[in-house]
Structures are given as structure tokens and as C-alpha cells.
């Protein structure tokens, strides 16, 4: 019954109810057959919570319980299905919160699912796991040679040709092998044949398979640095019929478009799509319920501890009320001093804000003027001064320095020197390290974006922090405080106050002109 409802996205609630009833049968006295049904139900509940309800906490709990019970009753036929769905859950999480290293939990689960499916001869699941594993690397590559050779072995010798996705898998594999050998024309021929393998239309799965074909094509163009064609494929992805049901693909496509335009040197469009990526990523994150997978736990003991804490809080409630009365009296007494302190702090923040505006203004003027300080100096042609000028020019390229991957090595590459000379020049002329210099330029760009309400007014401080290259909000806040003298939230408040005053003054001037004395 649950499967009937599960096939219809509009009846996801009914499907969840059916599966929940089955999962409740997981009792110690239940038979093995009943527990097998429970494993299937828990697995399907994990899928529903991931795709339809965006409840990652419950999805993780469902899948973990299914996996544990699967091993308890030795129902290994379901193992590859559960592992694949766990990989899908981690894939979405790691898409929103990219890991530091290239090795991902999603990749580990997809690979385990592939191995388990091949061992159990669950061939459709083996194909799905292989495809998902490879897609994790696109458009930057197609993964390790080892997994392709394993798939080739299975598809040549073991996987029956009459199963649903055999032709799709064959063409996908041949295209991947062609990419590994840098035969991109052959790869595109194989990938295009996948379109003929996709049957039916109008369903969520079909739309994702169409996305898969376009992503494969994008990969070949990206590897060849044919960014115009990669952009064309990305735009076709955005126009998929069921695109509104695939927000994660929407977000990733905006990110790739920003990267492609940046590679082509079109910083304006790169910036536009980067803002689109950040805005849509935030919307996606707001729709997700639950903690990150590494923090999940379905331990009953932890729940009981939490209940005990709540009871303790109730016991102390009467004491809190008494103390609250005293606090209110003290608050009234100190309110006068707090108001005065806030007034002084606001004046200080306003001064710091105007100081930063002057720094930004002078910085803009410096970009348009040629530095003539050493015009008559003997150091004019020295290597240090030449490097210094190149460093200033390179650091003004916000499209580069605001990339999270920007490093001293990249800067050295841009100006044609080595990191030792670069570090020495920065230390001598700026009196700081490369990291501090990079943070300074990124903070100045963040201030510019806070001022630019037309283009960046919809972004939160977290999004602005990410847009200028900071990977962590705490690092951004610390650097901002160091270079500006106030917190980012305080600076943004000062910006809004200043702009409101300008707008109010302009409105008053208009009213005066329209109604003169």
C-alpha cells in the first residue's frame, strides 16, 4: 500500500503513514519476515524524509535503524539500497556544507552500495550506485579508473542485457572511459546515446536523468575548456521541465555558471550567478529540517536525559521568578548608564564607519592613479618595487581574491614570481603576512558589498562572508573586527543608518521644492 502512495509525490503523507505502521511492528517477538518488511519500510521512510519532507534528522534515523536491523536479521539483499539512500542523504548535506578534503562520505556510501549490489547481483542498484558515484566528480572529472574497470567487468560478463538500465549504463560507462582517455568527441557520442535510453517523460526521475546527460556533456566541454558550450548545457539544465522540483540542481547550476563565466573573464556575469547561487542556497537550507548527519543520534538515553533537564528547569521556575523581580529593579537602575554607554558606542561606530568609507574611497582613487612615489628613486626598476606594483594590481582583482581557493601560490603565479620573493615583498612593503593582506582586501570588498544594497541587499552577512572568500563566519568576523574596528553587524547597521539619513534628507529637499514658503 505504501508503495502505491510513494509513487505519487502528492500522496507522500499517506505513504509515510503506511510505512510508519509497518515500522511499528519491529518488536522482539516479530518474525524474520515481519522484520524484513520493517527494514523495507524504514528504508522508504528515509527516502521520503530526504526527498519530500527535507527532514534529515528523521531520514538519518530511519536509514540507520534499517541498516542495523538488516544486519541483525542478515537481510543483506536490502543493504545496497540502504547504503545508496544514505549516500544520497550525505550528498545533499555535503553539497550545502562542502568537506575540507576531496574524500566525501557520500562517495564512501555510493562505493559500498556498488560493491554490495554486485555481490548480491542486484544489478539495477549496482548501476544506480555507479552512476551516483561518478556524478559526484563531474564536471571536474569522472573519478578513479578502478571503479570504471570494475563496472566494465560486471557489465561485460555478468549484468543481463535485458534489465531496464543496461543500455544506459553501457553508454555511460563507455563515455566515462573515453573521458579518461581524453577522447571527448567519442565521449559525447556515448553520452548523447543515453538520451535515447531514457524512456517516458514528465516524472521527477526522468528529469534527473536528463540532467545527468547534460552534466555528462558539460564535463567534456569543461575538460576541453570550451566554457561557452558548458554554459549552453548549464542553461539547458535550468530549463528542464521538472526543474522546479530539483532545487539542489538549480543551486549547483548557478554555482557552475559563475565558475564558467569567471574562467571566460566575464566577471560581471560571474558575480551575478554567484549571488544567485548564494541566495538560492540559503533558500534551500531554510527548507531543510534537522541537524547535520555527524550530530545525529536516536539514543533513547539521550532523550531521557533531556526530559530530566526539562523537569529540573520547571522546579527552578519559581526561584527564577523571584530573581527576575530583582533583575528588573536593577535593570531600571542601570538603564540610564546603559543608554549613555550605547550612545557613546554608536558615535564610535559611526566614526569607524566613516573612517572605513574614507579608506574605501581612497582605495578606489588609488586604483585610478599611477603610483609615482618612487618616480625619482633608484629603486624604480628594482625587483621589489616591480613586484609591489604587481601585487597591488593583482589584489584589486576581486574576482580572483574572493575565490575561497585563492592562495599565495596562485598570487605568485599571477604576477610571475615565487612564493619566497612574494612573501618577502609583502612583509617589507605592507608590514603583514599574506593571510592578513588577503583578509584586508576581502574585508574592504565586503564593506563595498554592504554599501551596494542594489546588488547585494538581499544577502545575509553569512552570504556576504562566503561571497568574498571566507569559508567560516567566525574567521570573517575576527578579520572584520581587526581591520574595521567593529563587528560586521555593527557596520551594516551604520550603513543602513547612513543611507536612511541620506534618503530622508533627499525626501525633505523634494518636499521643500514642491511646497516652498
C-alpha positions in Angstrom: 0.0 0.0 0.0 2.8 2.4 0.9 4.5 1.8 -2.5 1.3 2.8 -4.2 1.3 6.2 -2.4 5.0 6.6 -2.7 4.8 6.6 -6.5 2.7 9.8 -6.3 4.6 12.7 -4.7 1.3 14.3 -3.8 0.5 11.4 -1.5 3.8 11.3 0.4 1.9 11.8 3.7 -0.2 8.7 3.1 2.9 6.7 2.1 4.7 7.8 5.3 1.7 6.8 7.4 1.6 3.3 5.8 5.3 2.8 6.3 5.2 4.1 9.9 2.5 1.5 10.7 4.7 -1.3 9.3 7.8 0.0 11.1 5.9 0.0 14.4 5.8 -3.9 14.1 9.5 -4.0 15.0 9.1 -6.0 18.2 11.4 -8.6 19.8 8.8 -11.3 19.2 8.3 -10.3 15.5 9.1 -13.0 12.9 12.0 -12.6 10.4 9.5 -12.0 7.6 7.9 -9.2 9.6 11.3 -7.7 10.3 12.2 -7.8 6.6 9.1 -5.7 6.0 10.2 -3.3 8.7 13.6 -2.9 7.0 11.9 -2.0 3.7 9.5 0.4 5.4 12.3 2.2 7.3 14.3 2.5 4.1 11.4 4.0 2.3 10.7 6.4 5.2 14.3 7.5 4.9 13.8 8.3 1.2 10.5 10.2 1.9 12.1 12.2 4.7 15.1 13.1 2.4 13.2 13.9 -0.8 9.7 15.0 0.2 9.9 16.3 3.7 13.5 17.6 3.9 13.8 16.2 7.4 17.4 15.0 7.5 17.3 14.0 11.2 14.5 11.6 10.7 15.9 10.4 7.4 19.2 9.5 9.1 17.5 7.7 11.9 15.3 5.7 9.6 18.2 4.6 7.4 20.5 3.8 10.4 17.8 1.7 12.0 17.1 -0.1 8.7 20.8 -0.8 8.3 21.2 -2.1 11.9 18.1 -4.3 11.6 19.2 -5.5 8.1 22.5 -6.9 9.6 20.7 -8.2 12.7 18.5 -10.5 10.7 21.0 -11.0 7.9 18.7 -9.5 5.3 21.7 -8.4 3.1 19.6 -8.1 -0.1 18.5 -4.7 1.2 22.0 -3.5 2.2 22.9 -1.8 -1.2 19.5 0.1 -1.2 20.0 1.5 2.3 23.7 2.4 1.5 22.6 4.2 -1.7 20.0 6.2 0.2 22.4 7.1 2.9 24.8 8.3 0.2 22.0 10.5 -1.2 21.4 12.0 2.2 25.1 12.8 2.7 25.4 14.1 -0.9 22.8 16.8 -0.2 24.4 17.6 3.2 27.9 17.8 1.7 26.6 19.9 -1.2 25.5 22.5 1.4 28.5 22.1 3.6 31.4 21.0 1.5 34.0 18.9 3.3 37.6 20.1 3.6 39.1 17.2 1.7 38.0 15.7 -1.6 37.0 12.4 0.0 33.3 12.5 0.9 31.0 10.4 3.0 28.6 10.3 0.1 31.3 8.8 -2.1 32.1 6.2 0.5 28.4 5.1 0.8 27.9 5.0 -3.0 31.0 2.8 -3.4 29.9 0.5 -0.6 26.5 0.3 -2.2 28.1 -0.6 -5.6 30.2 -3.3 -4.1 27.3 -4.8 -2.1 24.9 -4.7 -5.1 27.4 -6.5 -7.3 28.0 -9.1 -4.6 24.2 -9.6 -4.2 23.7 -9.4 -8.0 21.2 -6.5 -7.5 22.2 -5.1 -10.9 19.8 -2.2 -11.2 21.1 -1.0 -7.8 24.7 -1.6 -8.9 24.1 0.7 -11.9 22.4 3.4 -9.8 25.3 3.4 -7.3 27.9 3.5 -10.1 26.2 6.5 -11.7 25.8 8.4 -8.5 29.5 7.7 -7.5 30.8 9.0 -10.9 28.4 12.0 -10.9 30.0 13.3 -7.7 33.1 14.2 -9.6 31.5 16.0 -12.5 32.3 18.3 -14.2 35.9 18.1 -12.8 36.4 14.5 -13.9 34.8 11.1 -13.8 36.5 9.5 -10.8 39.1 6.8 -10.5 39.9 4.3 -13.3 39.4 1.4 -10.9 35.7 1.8 -10.5 35.2 2.0 -14.3 37.2 -1.1 -14.9 35.1 -3.0 -12.2 31.9 -1.8 -13.9 33.2 -2.8 -17.3 33.9 -6.3 -15.9 30.4 -6.7 -14.5 28.6 -5.2 -17.5 30.6 -7.3 -20.0 30.4 -10.6 -18.2 27.6 -10.6 -15.6 24.8 -7.9 -15.9 22.0 -9.2 -18.1 21.3 -7.1 -21.1 17.5 -7.4 -20.6 17.5 -5.4 -17.3 15.9 -1.9 -17.5 19.1 0.3 -17.4 21.6 -1.9 -19.1 21.9 0.3 -22.3 22.0 3.5 -20.2 24.8 2.0 -18.1 26.7 0.8 -21.1 26.8 4.2 -22.8 27.5 6.0 -19.5 30.5 3.7 -18.9 31.8 4.0 -22.5 31.6 7.8 -22.2 33.4 7.8 -18.9 36.2 5.7 -20.3 36.5 8.0 -23.3 36.9 11.0 -21.0 39.6 9.1 -19.1 41.4 8.8 -22.4 40.7 12.4 -23.3 38.7 11.4 -26.4 35.9 13.9 -25.8 34.2 13.6 -29.2 33.7 9.9 -28.6 32.6 10.6 -25.0 29.9 13.0 -26.3 28.6 10.4 -28.8 28.2 7.9 -26.0 26.6 10.4 -23.6 24.1 11.5 -26.3 23.0 7.9 -26.9 21.9 8.0 -23.2 19.1 10.3 -24.2 17.6 7.6 -26.4 17.8 5.2 -23.4 15.6 7.4 -21.2 12.0 6.3 -21.6 8.9 8.2 -20.7 8.8 11.8 -19.6 7.3 14.2 -17.1 8.4 12.4 -13.9 10.9 13.5 -11.3 13.3 10.7 -12.1 13.2 11.3 -15.9 14.1 15.0 -15.3 17.1 14.0 -13.2 18.2 11.5 -15.9 18.0 14.4 -18.5 20.1 16.4 -16.1 22.6 13.5 -15.9 23.0 13.6 -19.7 23.5 17.3 -19.8 26.0 17.1 -16.9 28.0 14.5 -18.8 28.1 16.7 -21.8 29.2 19.7 -19.6 32.0 17.6 -18.3 33.5 17.0 -21.7 33.3 20.8 -22.6 34.8 21.7 -19.2 37.7 19.4 -19.6 38.4 21.0 -23.1 38.0 24.5 -21.6 35.1 25.2 -24.0 33.3 27.2 -21.5 30.8 28.7 -24.0 29.4 25.2 -24.7 29.5 24.3 -21.0 27.4 27.4 -20.3 24.9 26.3 -23.0 24.5 23.0 -21.3 24.1 24.7 -17.9 21.3 26.9 -19.3 19.6 23.8 -20.7 19.7 22.3 -17.3 17.9 25.3 -15.9 15.2 24.9 -18.5 14.3 21.2 -17.6 10.6 20.7 -17.4 10.7 19.5 -13.8 13.4 21.9 -12.7 11.1 23.5 -10.0 11.2 20.1 -8.2 15.0 20.0 -8.2 16.2 22.9 -6.1 19.6 21.3 -5.4 20.3 21.1 -9.1 19.2 24.7 -9.5 21.7 25.9 -6.9 24.6 23.8 -8.2 24.0 25.0 -11.8 24.2 28.7 -10.7 27.5 27.9 -9.0 28.9 26.3 -12.1 27.7 29.2 -14.3 29.6 31.6 -12.1 32.7 29.4 -12.4 32.4 29.2 -16.2 31.9 32.9 -16.7 34.8 33.6 -14.4 37.0 31.3 -16.4 36.0 33.3 -19.5 36.9 36.5 -17.9 33.3 37.8 -17.7 33.4 39.0 -14.0 30.1 40.7 -14.2 28.1 37.6 -15.1 30.3 35.5 -12.8 29.3 37.8 -9.9 25.6 37.8 -10.9 25.4 34.0 -10.9 27.5 33.8 -7.7 24.9 35.9 -6.0 22.1 33.8 -7.5 23.9 30.7 -6.1 24.2 32.2 -2.6 20.6 33.4 -2.5 19.2 30.0 -3.7 21.5 28.1 -1.4 20.1 30.0 1.6 16.6 29.3 0.5 17.4 25.6 0.2 19.0 25.5 3.6 15.9 27.2 5.2 13.7 24.4 3.9 15.8 21.6 5.5 14.8 20.3 8.9 17.3 18.6 11.2 20.8 18.6 12.3 23.9 17.7 10.3 24.4 13.9 10.0 27.5 13.8 12.1 25.5 15.2 15.0 22.5 12.9 14.7 21.6 10.4 17.4 18.5 8.4 18.1 19.5 7.3 21.5 16.6 6.9 24.0 19.0 7.5 26.8 19.8 11.0 25.5 16.1 11.7 25.2 15.5 10.8 28.8 18.4 13.0 29.9 16.8 15.9 28.1 13.4 15.2 29.8 15.1 15.2 33.2 16.7 18.6 32.4 13.3 20.0 31.5 11.8 18.8 34.8 14.7 20.4 36.7 14.0 23.6 34.9 10.4 23.5 35.9 11.4 23.0 39.6 13.6 26.1 39.5 11.0 28.2 37.7 9.6 29.7 40.9 13.1 30.7 42.0 13.7 32.4 38.6 10.5 34.4 39.0 11.7 35.8 42.3 15.1 36.6 40.9 13.5 38.2 37.9 11.9 40.8 40.1 15.3 41.8 41.5 16.8 41.9 38.0 14.0 44.2 36.7 14.8 46.6 39.5 18.5 46.5 38.8 17.8 46.9 35.1 15.8 50.1 35.7 18.7 51.5 37.8 21.3 50.7 35.2 19.2 51.6 32.1 20.3 55.2 32.3 24.0 54.2 32.3 23.4 51.7 29.5 21.7 54.3 27.3 24.7 56.6 27.8 27.1 53.9 27.0 25.2 52.9 23.8 25.2 56.5 22.7 29.0 56.7 23.0 29.3 53.3 21.3 27.1 54.4 18.4 29.1 57.6 18.0 32.3 55.4 18.0 30.8 53.0 15.4 29.7 55.9 13.2 33.2 57.3 13.3 34.7 54.0 12.4 32.2 53.6 9.6 33.1 56.9 8.1 36.8 56.1 8.5 36.2 52.8 6.6 34.3 54.7 3.9 37.3 57.1 3.5 39.6 54.1 3.3 37.5 52.5 0.5 37.2 55.9 -1.3 41.0 56.4 -1.2 41.5 52.8 -2.3 39.2 53.4 -5.3 41.2 56.6 -6.2 44.4 54.7 -5.8 43.2 52.2 -8.4 42.8 55.0 -10.9 46.1 56.7 -10.3 49.6 55.7 -11.1 51.8 55.4 -8.1 54.6 58.0 -8.6 56.1 57.8 -5.1 59.3 56.3 -6.5 59.5 58.3 -9.7 63.0 59.7 -8.9 64.2 56.9 -6.7 66.9 54.4 -7.6 64.5 51.6 -6.7 62.2 52.4 -9.5 63.3 49.4 -11.6 64.1 47.2 -8.7 62.6 43.8 -8.4 60.9 44.6 -5.2 59.1 47.7 -6.5 58.0 45.9 -9.6 56.6 43.0 -7.5 54.9 45.5 -5.2 53.1 47.2 -8.1 52.1 43.8 -9.5 50.8 42.7 -6.1 48.6 45.9 -5.8 47.2 45.3 -9.3 46.5 41.6 -8.6 44.9 42.2 -5.2 42.5 44.7 -6.8 41.1 41.8 -8.9 38.2 40.9 -6.6 37.1 38.1 -9.0 40.3 36.2 -8.1 40.9 37.1 -4.4 37.3 36.4 -3.4 37.6 32.8 -4.6 37.8 30.5 -1.5 40.6 28.6 -3.2 42.8 31.7 -3.7 46.3 31.1 -2.2 49.8 32.7 -2.1 50.8 30.2 -4.8 48.0 31.5 -7.1 49.1 35.1 -6.4 52.7 34.2 -7.2 51.5 32.6 -10.4 49.5 35.7 -11.4 52.4 38.1 -11.0 55.1 35.7 -12.3 57.3 35.1 -9.2 57.8 32.6 -6.5 56.3 32.5 -3.0 59.6 33.3 -1.2 60.0 36.7 -3.1 56.3 37.3 -2.8 56.3 36.8 1.0 59.3 39.0 1.4 57.8 41.8 -0.6 54.5 41.7 1.3 56.3 41.7 4.6 58.5 44.6 3.8 56.0 46.9 2.0 52.8 46.0 3.8 54.2 45.0 7.2 51.9 42.0 7.4 51.6 38.4 6.2 49.9 37.3 3.0 46.9 36.0 5.0 46.4 39.3 6.8 46.8 41.2 3.5 44.2 38.9 1.8 41.8 39.3 4.7 42.2 43.1 4.5 41.3 43.2 0.8 38.4 40.8 1.3 37.1 42.9 4.2 37.2 46.0 2.1 35.3 44.2 -0.6 32.8 43.0 2.0 32.3 46.6 3.1 31.7 47.7 -0.6 29.1 45.0 -0.9 27.3 46.0 2.3 27.1 49.5 0.8 25.8 48.2 -2.6 22.2 47.5 -1.5 21.1 47.3 -5.1 23.1 44.2 -5.9 23.8 42.7 -2.5 20.9 44.0 -0.4 19.2 40.5 -0.3 22.3 38.8 1.1 22.8 38.0 4.7 26.1 38.6 6.5 26.8 34.8 6.1 26.3 35.1 2.4 28.4 38.2 2.0 31.2 36.5 4.1 31.1 33.5 1.7 30.9 35.7 -1.4 34.2 37.4 -0.6 36.0 34.1 0.0 35.7 33.3 3.8 34.9 29.7 4.5 33.8 30.3 8.1 31.8 33.1 9.6 34.0 33.2 12.7 37.1 33.9 10.6 35.2 36.7 8.7 34.0 38.3 12.0 37.5 38.2 13.6 39.2 39.7 10.5 36.4 42.4 10.2 36.9 43.4 13.8 40.7 43.5 13.3 40.6 45.7 10.2 37.5 47.8 10.6 37.3 48.1 14.4 33.7 46.9 14.8 31.6 43.8 14.1 30.1 43.2 10.7 26.6 43.6 12.1 27.5 46.9 13.6 29.0 48.1 10.3 25.9 47.0 8.4 23.7 48.9 10.9 25.8 52.0 10.4 25.5 51.6 6.7 21.7 51.4 6.9 21.6 54.4 9.3 23.7 56.5 7.0 21.7 55.5 3.9 18.4 56.2 5.6 19.6 59.7 6.6 20.6 60.4 3.0 17.2 59.2 1.8 15.4 61.2 4.4 17.3 64.3 3.6 16.6 63.9 -0.1 12.9 63.4 0.6 12.8 66.6 2.7 14.5 68.5 -0.1 12.0 67.3 -2.6 9.1 68.3 -0.3 10.7 71.7 0.2 11.0 72.3 -3.6 7.4 71.2 -4.1 6.0 73.4 -1.3 8.2 76.5 -0.9 7.4 79.0 1.8 
